[in-house]
């Protein structure tokens, strides 16, 4: 899952001779998450089948969450080199608001524990005395106990660089129990640099190709704003042999002590793994440590490749666009086909079709009518979800008309 927010606070552009300059100030937030199928099974069954937890195994390793927010201040320049080639670039100063990177590298659990009914049965002294009054029967019970086990293994890391983000530890605990934001403490947590590069080339009069790479860069987060936490312990390791050692084959009453200890340990295991949260602080038990140095994070870069062929004196353009976003945790690629009908400079209509991310169930539609333009570039028509990315705007040129010269 990826969510990318981009908001322009201020932007402007102007010509200076053959150069076109642009300036912008904007806010960016990129969120990436990887939730595996096993996590959804885990969350579903924990709510509905508590007894099943006593005899089941789950591996929910591989979950990831990455959040990055920053302000960018950019200065861009584009220039038409000749009638066929146009190049451009932008340099950006980045002010880091915050970054968080959480990875659950190893979270696995398995258990074979007695039910509450069996525990209650074994805690009945009369039942014990009547059913386990010989060494042979006690040995059978010890064999039963030997098969019981419960294991939880946790390996997780959290790196956070947010001014105003506190990792809360409750009194009497030495691990994180919650995250808290203090708005009064928010500020710049890091600084960085980024560039955009692009070019278009007219191979023939009717065929134009283009390429660009956006958001190449990084942010360096200060050590003072960075908090680190990790969990690399074995977690829980309950072995049935622990309880069989407590049972004396000649004394049935020792069974009661073993059963009570097993119940206490099993309750501790159940409490730790059955809270039902995606981010389960009790289960992970992340422990904080001091950051030894500053840390860096790369930007979510984008590679764009395109081509367009014009028909009927370039009044109809057919194009293809490949967009690859190098986001966290995995890169995403989309291929879009488009048709643009432009009989007049004041009237354009465009239709697009995106094939990959929406499984072929997305299209876009745009219309330019004089200075007004409206449209969508990604409308999803799936059975279970309807979403649209829409835009509307008015373009008002200022200054004299710009003429392009051939050659």
N, C-alpha and C positions, 0 to 999 in steps of 0.2 A: 504494500500500500504506500502510495506517495501522494503528498499534498504539497503544492507549491504556491505560495502567495507572493505576488509582486504588485506593489503600489507605487506609482509615480507621484511624488509630492510636488515636484517642479521640473519642467523640461522646456527647452527652447532650442531653436535652430536658426541659422542664418548663413547666407552666402558671403564669401569674401573672395572676390575674383573667381577662379575656377574651383575653389575649395568650398565645401559645405561643412560648417562647424555645428556641433550640437552639445548641449549641456543638460545634465539631469541630476536630480536628487531623488532617491527612492528607498523604499523599505522592502526587504526580501526575507521570507521565511520558508525554509525547506524542511519537510517532515517525511521521514521514511521509516517504515516498520515492516518487519518480517514475522508473521505469525503462522506457524506451521499447522497442518491439519491435526496433528496430535494434540496441540494446545486446545483446539475447539472440542475435541473428544473429551479431553481432560476436564474442561469447564462444564460440559454438558452432563457428564456422568457423576461429577462430584455433587451436583445439586439433586440428583434423582435416585442414585443407587448407593447409599452410604455403605450398606453391607458389602457391596461389590468391592469396595476399597480394601477390604480385609483379605481379598484373594485376587489381586490384580497387579499389573505392571504397566507403568507409563514412562515414556521417554519424551520429554518436551524440550530437549536441547535445540539450540539454533534460533531462538527468538532474538530479535534485534530491534532497537529503537534508536533513531538518530534525529535530533532536532538542531537546526542552525538558523539563527536570526541575525540580521545585520543591516546597516544602512550603507548605501553606496552613493558616492559623489563621482560622476563620470564626465569626461570631456572627450568628445568624438570628432573625427575628421574623415570625410570621404572626398574622393577626387576622381573625376572622369579623366583617365589617362589619355584615351583617344575615343574614337567612335565605337570601339568594341569592348574596351576594358575599363571597368570601374573598380576601385579598391577602397577599402575603408578600415578604420580601427577605432577603438575606444580604450582609454586608460581609466581605471577606477580606483579611487581610494575607498577602503572599506573600514567601517567602524563596527566592531563586533558587539552585538547585544548579548548573545549567549549561544552556547553549544552544549549539547548533552549526547553522550554515546553510551548506551546500555547494551551489553551482550550477555546472554545466557548461554555460555558455551557448553555447559554440561549440567542438566537437571534431569535426574532419573530416579525413579522409585519403584520398588516392588515389595509385595507383602503377602504373607500367608499367616493370618492371625485368627484366633478363635472368635466366634460370634459372641454377642452379649449373653445370649441364652446359654452358651456353653460355659462362659465365665461364671454366670450366676449358679449354674449347676455344680461346678467344681468348688464354689464357695459355700455350698451347703454341707455342713459337717456330717449330718446324718447320711447324706448321699455318699460322701467319701468313705465313711466307716462301713457302709453296707456293700459298696461296689469295689473298693480297693483294700481288701483285708488280707490279701496274700501277696507275696513277692512277685508272683507271675503277673497279676493284674496291675501292680504298681509299675512293673517294667513295661507293660503295654502302654500305660499312661506316659511314661518317660519317652517312649518311642514317638508318641503323639506330639509331645512337647518339642522333641528334637526337630520336627518338621516345621515348627513355627519360626518365622523370621520377618523382619521389616528393615528395609534399607532405603536410605535417601542420600544421594550424592549430589552436591551442588558445586558448580564452578561458574562464577559470574563476575563481571567487572562493570563499574560505573565510573565514567569520567565526565565531570560537569564543570563548565566555565560560565557561570551566571552570577553577576553581582546581584545580591538580593535573594538568591536561592539558598535556603538552609536545609541541611540534612538533619532531621530531628531524631534524637534518641530519647526514648522515654526513661524515666527514672528507674534505676535497677536493671536496665538493659544496656548492652554494649554494642547493639546493632541498630541500623536505621529503621525507624517505624513510620516515617512519613516525610514528604517534601513540603516546604512552606516557602511562599514568595513574600518578600517584604518590598512593596512598591517604593517606599521611601529610599531604599538602598540600591535601586536599579541604576545602572550607569554603563559606561563603555568598559567592556571586559577584555577587549583585544583589538588589534589593528591588522589590516591586511592590504593586499594589492591584487587587482585583477585586470585582465585585458579581454577585448573582443576583437576578432579579426575576420574580414570577409572580402569576397571579390565576386564579380560577375563578368562573364565573357561571352560575347556574341560570336559564336562559331560561324554561322551563316546569317544572312539577313533575318531569317525566320526562327533560328535556333539559338537560344541563350541558356547557358549553364551557370550555376552559382554554387558557392561553398562558403561556409562560415563556421568558426569555432567560437563559442560564447562562454564567458565566465571561466576563463583559464586563470587560476590564482589560488590564493590561500589566505587564511587568517591565523595569526599567532595570538594565542590566548595567554594572558598574564598568569603567573604563578599565584599571585595573591587572590585572583578570582576563581582559581581552580580547586575543586574538591574531588577526591578519589576515594572509591570504596570498592571492596572486593569480598568474595566468598569462595574460599578454596579448601574448605574442610570436608571431611567425609560425611558430615551431616548426622545421620542416624544409622546405627548398625546393631539391630536387635537379633540375637542368636538364641535359638531354642535351647542350646546346650547350657546356656547361663542358668536356666531355670531347672533343668534336670539335675544339675549339680546340687541344687538346694533340697532335693527330695531324698529322703532316707528310705530305702526299700523295706526297712523294718519298722517304720513309723509313718502311718498314713497321715498323721496330723501335719507333717512337714509339707504335704502337698498344698495346704492352704496358704502358707507363706509364699511358695513359688507362684501360685495362681495370683495372689494379690500383687506381687511384683510385676508379673507379666501384664496384668490389667493396667497398672500405673504406667508402664513403659509404652504399651499399646495406645493408651489415651494420649500420651505425649506425642506419639507419631501421628495419630489422627488429627490432633489439634494443629499440628504444624503444616500438614499437607492438604487440609480440606477447607481452607477459608474461601475458596472459589473466586479469587481475584487473579486478573492477568498479571499484575505486578504484586506478588505476594511477599510482603516484607518479612512476615513471620517465617515463611519457608526458606527464603533466600538468606536472611540474616547477614546482610551486607555490613561490613565493618569499615569505618572510615580510617583514612591515613593521610598524612601530610603530603602535599604535592612537592616534589623535589625540584621541578623545573617547569617552565612554560610548555605548552603543547600547541600543536598546529593541526588545522583541519583544512582540507581542500574544498573548493567550491564545487557545486553540482554543475559540471560543464555540459555543454550541449553541442553536438556536431550536426550540422544541417547541410544536406546536399540536394540540389534541385536542378530541374531542366524544364524548359517550356518551348513548345513549337507553335508558331503562329500560322494561321490559315486566313485566306480571303483578305489579303493586304493587312494582316495582323489584327483583324477585327475579332477573330476567334483564337484563343490560346488554350492549348491542352498541355497540362503540366503534371510532373510527378515530383514529390518531395519526400525525402527520407530524413527523419529526425531521431537522433539517438541521444537520450539524456543519461549521463553517467551519475545517477543518483544512488543513494544508499537505500537498501543493501545491495541491489542489483540494477544494472543498466536496463533501460526501457527503450524500445525502438518502435517507431510508428512509420508507416508508409501511407501517403495520402495522394490520391489522384484528383485532378481538378480540371474544370473547364471554365473559361472566362470569356464572356461575350461583351465586347466593348465597341459598339458601332459609333458612338460619339464620346468626346472627352467628358461630357457631363452625365453620361448614362453608361453604367457598367452593371453586369449581373454575373455572379460567379456561383458555381456548384462544386462541392468537394465530397470525396468519399474516403474515409479512413478505414483501413482493413484489419489491423493487427490487434490493438489493445481492446477494441470493442467487439472482437470476433466478427467483423464485417457488418455490424449493426449501427454504424454511425455515418452521418452525412453533415455537410455544412452548406449554408446558403448565405450569399451576401448581395447587397444592392447599393449602388451609388447613384444618387439623383441630385445633380447639381452639387452643392456643398455638403449635402446630407448623405451619410452612409449608415446602414443598419445591417445586421446579419448575425449568423452563428457560425462558428468554425468547428464545433464538435457537439452534435446532438445525438444522444444515445437512445436507441429504440428497443432496448432489451425488455424481456417479459417482466422482470422483477424490479427494474429501476429505470426511471426516466430522468434525464438530466440534460441541461443545455448550458452552453457557454455562449453568452450573447454580448453584443457590443452595439453602441450607437454613438454617433459623433457628428460634428460639423467642422469643416475645414475652411478657415478664412485666411487667404493669402494676404500678406502685407508687403508693401513695396512694389517695385516695378516687375514686369514679367521677365522671367529668365529664359534666354534663348540658348539653345545648344548648337554649336557649330560642328560640322563634320570635319574629320581629320585630326 
